[in-house]
């Protein structure tokens, strides 16, 4: 609720809340209810190289791929040359998984976001890769404002937020970001049907 209160100015405005995961839906639901706006979801997954701890990029649910902005152009060129085939196979594998996760939810229509205040909500942001996927997804869309909201984020993610977003709302920042589950007392994520129901019934929960 603390995050919802920081966004009060957008109540009754042309705004839409976009969650970045099932866990993020739980954070986004009270925000959408408080602001009287639609709640939808946009999924992305990190693409990793074998044995590497940092993602080389992230792919969104439409298949848009963005290299990790923390990598230099030279590093990206080297990775492309050495791992092109592997990266392409990983992109296909992750895209198939994203489509399975989405199920009947479907891909969030870009027309829904056009000329809206888009409030992107995460349950936690460990690195900038997910934000790069969001930026790639929104690149062809004219939005009124992009607002990024998360309870917890790494310093790297916050630096990237300042570049891709018009406004950010964060409750806590950490240098040593652990797994997102570490920051929650209850890590129970509802099943897919319940997540879908939360998004479909959000209008009934407007405060």
Rosetta blueprint (number, residue, H / E / L):
1 X L
2 X H
3 X H
4 X H
5 X H
6 X H
7 X L
8 X H
9 X H
10 X H
11 X L
12 X L
13 X L
14 X L
15 X E
16 X E
17 X E
18 X E
19 X E
20 X L
21 X L
22 X H
23 X H
24 X H
25 X H
26 X H
27 X H
28 X H
29 X H
30 X H
31 X H
32 X H
33 X H
34 X H
35 X H
36 X L
37 X L
38 X E
39 X E
40 X E
41 X E
42 X L
43 X L
44 X E
45 X E
46 X E
47 X E
48 X L
49 X L
50 X L
51 X L
52 X L
53 X L
54 X L
55 X L
56 X L
57 X E
58 X E
59 X E
60 X E
61 X L
62 X L
63 X L
64 X L
65 X E
66 X E
67 X E
68 X L
69 X L
70 X L
71 X L
72 X L
73 X H
74 X H
75 X H
76 X H
77 X H
78 X H
79 X H
80 X H
81 X H
82 X H
83 X H
84 X H
85 X H
86 X H
87 X H
88 X H
89 X H
90 X H
91 X H
92 X H
93 X H
94 X H
95 X H
96 X H
97 X H
98 X H
99 X H
100 X H
101 X H
102 X H
103 X H
104 X H
105 X H
106 X L
107 X L
108 X L
109 X L
110 X H
111 X H
112 X H
113 X H
114 X L
115 X L
116 X L
117 X E
118 X E
119 X E
120 X E
121 X E
122 X E
123 X L
124 X L
125 X E
126 X L
127 X L
128 X L
129 X H
130 X H
131 X H
132 X H
133 X H
134 X H
135 X H
136 X H
137 X H
138 X H
139 X L
140 X L
141 X L
142 X L
143 X L
144 X L
145 X E
146 X E
147 X E
148 X E
149 X E
150 X E
151 X E
152 X E
153 X E
154 X E
155 X H
156 X H
157 X H
158 X H
159 X H
160 X H
161 X H
162 X H
163 X H
164 X H
165 X L
166 X L
167 X E
168 X E
169 X E
170 X E
171 X E
172 X E
173 X E
174 X E
175 X L
176 X L
177 X L
178 X L
179 X L
180 X H
181 X H
182 X H
183 X H
184 X L
185 X L
186 X L
187 X L
188 X L
189 X L
190 X L
191 X L
192 X H
193 X H
194 X H
195 X H
196 X H
197 X H
198 X H
199 X H
200 X H
201 X L
202 X H
203 X H
204 X H
205 X H
206 X L
207 X L
